[in-house]
Amino acid sequence: MSRRAATARAAAAICAACAAPQGWVYEKKGAAPTRLDHDMAACRQEALDAKAFPIFSSGRIDREVFNRCGERKGYAVKRAE
């Protein structure tokens, strides 16, 4: 593969990642922003997929595991519109 083709593929992958929808909303009545941050950090740690090798670190998160963690912590988990 030529250098030019490799650069084009990398740029396309980055653009695709930027265009992807943000995805999810986590709501819990009465939860302070600091509590949300703490809980989401714990869920990120739990959902980390060490076998994944994405361009961005957010791609290493198993979203299904992350969402179940949020639900266990009392958050309403839904897709962002």
Stockholm file with secondary structure:
# STOCKHOLM 1.0

chainA/1-81         MSRRAATARAAAAICAACAAPQGWVYEKKGAAPTRLDHDMAACRQEALDAKAFPIFSSGRIDREVFNRCGERKGYAVKRAE
#=GR chainA/1-81 SS CCHHHHHHHHHHHHHHHHHSCCCEEEECTTCCHHHHHHHHHHHHHHHBCTTCCCSSGGGGBCHHHHHHHHHHTTCEEEECC
#=GC SS_cons        CCHHHHHHHHHHHHHHHHHSCCCEEEECTTCCHHHHHHHHHHHHHHHBCTTCCCSSGGGGBCHHHHHHHHHHTTCEEEECC
//
